Amino acid sequence: MTEGARQTGNDKTAVRPFHVNVPEAEFADLRRRVNAAKWPGRETVTDDSQGVPLAMMQELARYWAADYDWRKCEARLNALPQFMTEIDELDIHFIHVRSDHENALPLIVTHGWPGSVIEQLKIIGPLTSPTAHGASASDAFHPVIPSCRATGSPASRPLPAGTRPASPVPG
């Protein structure tokens, strides 16, 4: 993944454009690792009381390795304005789509874990262009969709050992 227009000077907190560009070698390595999975024995029951059935997990792994169109997903993300900034020594990736409606309000939309910004893509149109979806202009928003950390997002890289953010998040 790459950042466009790197910040200039020492301002690491500058908001800078971001573009997803996963090298093909990364996808090839992922496919190799998925295909090399060591599977446990089949469950001993016919329901899901022992978790997700092995056959379902194997089919899902086969789909991810052989059929999922990673480049199509990459293109969907790159069709949107994406950015990076640094907060408390952590890179933060986010999507920010502005509505054409003058009085739209900013709205932070987060995803859960496990998850990613991808699951929020379907709500961007209705939030930014409510009139095209049967609602009124007063329902318009400027969504800001950050990638939560530890989800495989561009901002998920951990800090070096022994370091932590300057001001811990309360809670």
Secondary structure, DSSP 8 states (H G I E B T S, - for coil): -EESS---TT-TTS-EEEE----HHHHHHHHHHHHT-------SSSSSTTSS-HHHHHHHHHIIIII--HHHHHHHHHTS-EEEEEETTEEEEEEE---SSTT-EEEE----SS--GGGGHHHHHHHH-GGGGTS-GGG-EEEEEE--TTSS-TT-----TT---SS----
